[in-house]
Amino acid sequence: MADRVHDDDGTFGSKLTEQDLLKAFDYECTREEPMLTAGEITDALAERFDINVSSETVRRRLGEMEDDGLVAGKKFGAHAKGWTAVYAPELAEDVAAEADRRLEEEDTVPMEEVHERLSDDQS
């Protein structure tokens, strides 16, 4: 039960999933801060998704995910380790269906145009 999360009533609920951790990276990482510590991920899980687990549980899951090539870790000093996601979380079914529909209808914008629009907005 080490990787199980606590529900509001204090009982153990569902297992902490890879998707939960990948979503935390998706929400918290930025270009300026591309890596997170296990503590930061633990806090993000609690604050954003109401998932309460220990930092040790997060570290253990991250180690498993690193072995599977889903995340990468880098040691900083004797004890600190930063983590970054190599893969993004899976899209929800409705979001994936909408993306597929837009691709089929060619209702998309080339990446170059996105960069141009963003550059124009910052000017």
N, C-alpha and C positions, 0 to 999 in steps of 0.2 A: 504494500500500500504506500510505499515511499513516494511515488510519483502522482499520488491522487491529491485532488484539491479539496479544500474544506468548503462546504456549503455554509449558508448563513446560519443554520442551526448548529454548526460545529461538527456535523457528521462529514464523513468523506464522500465526495461526489465523483464526478468523472475524472479520468486520467488526464494529466497535463499532456497536450498533444504537440507534435512538431508544428502544426499550423498555429497554435497559440503563441509559440515562441517566435515564429516567423512574422506573425502579425505585430508583435511587440517591436521587432526590428523595423518593420515597415512604418510604424507610427513614430518611433523615437529617433532613428538614425537620420542624419542630415549630411550634406557634403562636408560641412565643417566638422562634424562629429560622427564619422562613419562607424565607430566601434562603441560597444556598450559593455559595461561590467555585468556580472551576474546579479549584483545588487540593483543596478539600474533596470535590468530586465524584470527582476522580481517586483520592483516598485511599479513598473509600467503595467505588468499583468494585473496587479491589484487595483491600480487607479483607473485604467482604461477598460478592463474586462471583468473586474470583480473576481479575479482568480487569485486565491491566497495560498501560496506555497512558500517553502523556505528557499533561501539562496542556494543551499546545498542541493536541493532537488533540481533547481534550475541548472546549476553547474553540472550535475550528473547527466541531465538530459542533453545539455550542450555538448558534453563529451561524446555521448552516443551519436549526436547529430554530426559532430566533427568527423567521427569515424566513417559516417555515411556520406560525407562530402556536402552536407547541407549548410554548414556554417564553418567559419575558419576562426581560429583563435591565435592570439599573439601574447606572449608573456612580456610584461613590463616589470623589471626588477625581480625581487625574490618571490613575491607572492601575488602580485597583481596580474590579471589576464583580461585582455579585451577581446570581444567577440564581434564578428560581423556575419551577416547572412550572405550566403552564396546564391541561394534561391529565394524567390519571392513567395509569399503565401498564395495558395490557390484562390482563384476568384469564386465568389458565390455563384450558384447556378444561374440566377437571374442576371447578374452582371456579365457572366460569360456568354449567355444567350444574346444579350444586347450587343456585346462586342462583336459576336459572330454576325448578327444581323447587319450591323453597320459595315462590316467588312464586305459582306455579300452585296450590299447596296452601294458600295464604294463611297460611303459617307464618312470619310476619314480625311485627315490633314497630314501632309508630308512633314516629317520631323524638321526639315529645314525651315518650313513655314512656322512651326511652333517656336523654334529658336528665334526667328525674326520677330515674331509677335512679342515674345518675352523681352527681347532686347529693346524693342520700341516702347514697351510698357515701363521699362526701367529708366528710359531717357527723360 
